[in-house]
Amino acid sequence: QVQLVESGGGLVQAGGSLLLSCAASGRIVSINDMGWYRQAPGEQRELVAGITNGGITNYADSVKGRFTISRDYAKNTMYLQMDRLKPEDTAVYFCNARLRTGPVVVTWGQGTQVTVSS
């Protein structure tokens, strides 16, 4: 079994910062791509940021310059540093990983709530 566990969500005022973490555990042979997604009430889940095994990153236009995605390969952990948060960043944030346990599988975390007050 493979598990992704997010942490670091919470309530913050507009302009503030949060650091999200996503730790992968279980029978992992290797982790390929990882990413952060978010889903606001009544909205579809959307990609926020992604990072490949080689460290190439991509961001949604709405978060470019404010959010930074990174990975600690030794710890099988991914991070999302969120700065200059806006009320429209309020959502449940999910981490996602495409990894190899034997076969390649795509796994999701349970989500962590981020609420930005104005």
Backbone hydrogen bonds in HBPLUS format (Angstrom, degrees):
<---DONOR---> <-ACCEPTOR-->    atom                        ^
c    i                          cat <-CA-CA->   ^        H-A-AA   ^      H-
h    n   atom  resd res      DA  || num        DHA   H-A  angle D-A-AA Bond
n    s   type  num  typ     dist DA aas  dist angle  dist       angle   num
A0003-GLN N   A0025-SER O   2.89 MM  22  5.32 161.0  1.93 148.7 152.2     1
A0025-SER N   A0003-GLN O   2.89 MM  22  5.32 152.7  1.97 151.7 159.5     2
A0005-VAL N   A0023-ALA O   2.99 MM  18  5.29 156.8  2.04 140.2 147.4     3
A0023-ALA N   A0005-VAL O   2.98 MM  18  5.29 162.0  2.01 142.7 141.7     4
A0007-SER N   A0021-SER O   2.92 MM  14  5.24 140.0  2.08 144.5 148.1     5
A0021-SER N   A0007-SER O   2.87 MM  14  5.24 160.8  1.91 147.1 150.8     6
A0010-GLY N   A0113-GLN O   2.94 MM 103  6.13 116.7  2.35 140.1 157.7     7
A0115-THR N   A0010-GLY O   2.90 MM 105  6.13 169.2  1.91 157.4 157.2     8
A0012-VAL N   A0115-THR O   2.91 MM 103  6.35 156.9  1.96 164.0 171.7     9
A0117-SER N   A0012-VAL O   2.90 MM 105  6.28 154.3  1.96 148.9 156.7    10
A0016-GLY N   A0013-GLN O   2.95 MM   3  5.58 153.7  2.02 143.9 146.3    11
A0014-ALA N   A0117-SER O   2.73 MM 103  5.67 135.2  1.93 168.5 167.1    12
A0015-GLY N   A0085-LEU O   2.72 MM  70  4.89 162.1  1.75 140.4 146.8    13
A0085-LEU N   A0016-GLY O   3.08 MM  69  5.53 176.8  2.09 153.0 153.7    14
A0018-LEU N   A0082-MET O   2.92 MM  64  5.22 149.5  2.02 143.2 153.0    15
A0082-MET N   A0018-LEU O   2.80 MM  64  5.22 171.1  1.80 178.3 175.7    16
A0020-LEU N   A0080-LEU O   2.94 MM  60  5.00 169.0  1.95 141.4 141.4    17
A0080-LEU N   A0020-LEU O   2.89 MM  60  5.00 147.2  2.00 138.7 140.8    18
A0022-CYS N   A0078-MET O   2.77 MM  56  5.07 137.5  1.95 155.3 158.7    19
A0078-MET N   A0022-CYS O   2.87 MM  56  5.07 157.3  1.92 141.5 148.5    20
A0024-ALA N   A0076-ASN O   2.95 MM  52  5.51 165.7  1.97 160.8 165.6    21
A0028-ILE N   A0026-GLY O   2.92 MM   2  5.69 125.6  2.23 111.3  95.2    22
A0029-VAL N   A0100-ARG O   2.69 MM  71  5.37 160.3  1.72 160.4 164.1    23
A0030-SER N   A0100-ARG O   3.30 MM  70  5.22 153.9  2.37 132.7 137.0    24
A0100-ARG N   A0030-SER O   2.74 MM  70  5.22 170.9  1.75 159.7 162.6    25
A0032-ASN N   A0098-ARG O   2.77 MM  66  5.46 152.1  1.84 151.8 161.5    26
A0098-ARG N   A0033-ASP O   2.87 MM  65  5.37 166.1  1.89 161.8 162.7    27
A0034-MET N   A0051-ILE O   2.95 MM  17  5.46 164.0  1.97 157.2 162.6    28
A0051-ILE N   A0034-MET O   2.84 MM  17  5.46 161.1  1.87 160.7 160.1    29
A0035-GLY N   A0096-ASN O   2.87 MM  61  5.16 149.5  1.96 147.1 147.9    30
A0096-ASN N   A0035-GLY O   2.88 MM  61  5.16 145.8  2.00 154.5 157.3    31
A0036-TRP N   A0049-ALA O   2.77 MM  13  5.33 162.8  1.80 159.4 164.8    32
A0048-VAL N   A0036-TRP O   2.79 MM  12  5.46 166.9  1.81 149.5 149.9    33
A0049-ALA N   A0036-TRP O   3.25 MM  13  5.33 159.4  2.30 136.9 140.8    34
A0037-TYR N   A0094-PHE O   2.79 MM  57  5.10 165.0  1.81 155.5 160.3    35
A0094-PHE N   A0037-TYR O   2.77 MM  57  5.10 158.2  1.82 136.5 144.2    36
A0038-ARG N   A0046-GLU O   2.89 MM   8  5.50 150.6  1.98 149.5 159.1    37
A0046-GLU N   A0038-ARG O   2.84 MM   8  5.50 160.7  1.88 153.9 158.8    38
A0039-GLN N   A0092-VAL O   2.89 MM  53  5.33 147.2  2.00 142.8 153.6    39
A0092-VAL N   A0039-GLN O   3.05 MM  53  5.33 172.9  2.05 135.5 134.7    40
A0043-GLU N   A0040-ALA O   2.95 MM   3  5.28 157.6  2.00 139.1 137.5    41
A0060-ALA N   A0048-VAL O   2.90 MM  12  5.18 154.8  1.96 148.3 143.7    42
A0050-GLY N   A0058-ASN O   2.89 MM   8  5.30 154.7  1.96 146.6 152.1    43
A0058-ASN N   A0050-GLY O   3.02 MM   8  5.30 145.7  2.14 142.2 144.4    44
A0052-THR N   A0056-ILE O   2.89 MM   4  5.23 155.0  1.95 142.3 150.1    45
A0055-GLY N   A0052-THR O   2.95 MM   3  5.09 162.7  1.98 107.7 112.6    46
A0063-VAL N   A0060-ALA O   3.05 MM   3  5.66 159.6  2.10 117.8 123.7    47
A0066-ARG N   A0063-VAL O   2.96 MM   3  5.42 161.0  2.00 136.5 139.4    48
A0067-PHE N   A0063-VAL O   3.07 MM   4  5.64 155.2  2.13 164.6 162.4    49
A0083-ASP N   A0066-ARG O   2.99 MM  17  5.14 157.8  2.04 137.0 143.4    50
A0068-THR N   A0081-GLN O   2.82 MM  13  5.04 147.7  1.92 140.6 150.7    51
A0081-GLN N   A0068-THR O   2.83 MM  13  5.04 162.5  1.86 155.9 153.2    52
A0070-SER N   A0079-TYR O   3.18 MM   9  5.22 155.4  2.24 133.4 135.5    53
A0079-TYR N   A0070-SER O   2.83 MM   9  5.22 163.8  1.86 147.6 149.2    54
A0072-ASP N   A0077-THR O   2.76 MM   5  5.24 167.3  1.77 160.2 163.0    55
A0075-LYS N   A0072-ASP O   3.13 MM   3  5.47 131.7  2.38 103.8 116.0    56
A0077-THR N   A0072-ASP O   3.21 MM   5  5.24 168.7  2.22 143.7 145.2    57
A0076-ASN N   A0073-TYR O   3.35 MM   3  5.03 156.9  2.41  94.3 101.1    58
A0089-ASP N   A0086-LYS O   2.87 MM   3  5.41 164.0  1.90 120.5 125.3    59
A0090-THR N   A0087-PRO O   3.06 MM   3  5.66 165.3  2.08 119.1 122.8    60
A0091-ALA N   A0114-VAL O   2.98 MM  23  5.54 146.9  2.09 147.6 158.0    61
A0114-VAL N   A0091-ALA O   2.90 MM  23  5.54 163.9  1.93 160.2 165.5    62
A0093-TYR N   A0112-THR O   2.80 MM  19  5.25 174.0  1.81 149.6 147.6    63
A0112-THR N   A0093-TYR O   2.85 MM  19  5.25 143.8  1.98 137.1 148.6    64
A0109-GLY N   A0095-CYS O   2.97 MM  14  5.37 151.9  2.05 152.3 152.2    65
A0097-ALA N   A0107-THR O   2.98 MM  10  5.39 153.5  2.05 151.1 157.2    66
A0107-THR N   A0097-ALA O   2.89 MM  10  5.39 162.8  1.92 156.8 162.0    67
A0099-LEU N   A0105-VAL O   2.89 MM   6  5.57 155.8  1.95 165.4 168.8    68
A0105-VAL N   A0099-LEU O   2.77 MM   6  5.57 162.6  1.80 169.3 172.5    69
A0101-THR N   A0103-PRO O   2.97 MM   2  5.63 161.0  2.00 164.7 159.3    70
A0102-GLY N   A0103-PRO O   3.37 MM   1  3.79 159.0  2.42 117.2 117.8    71
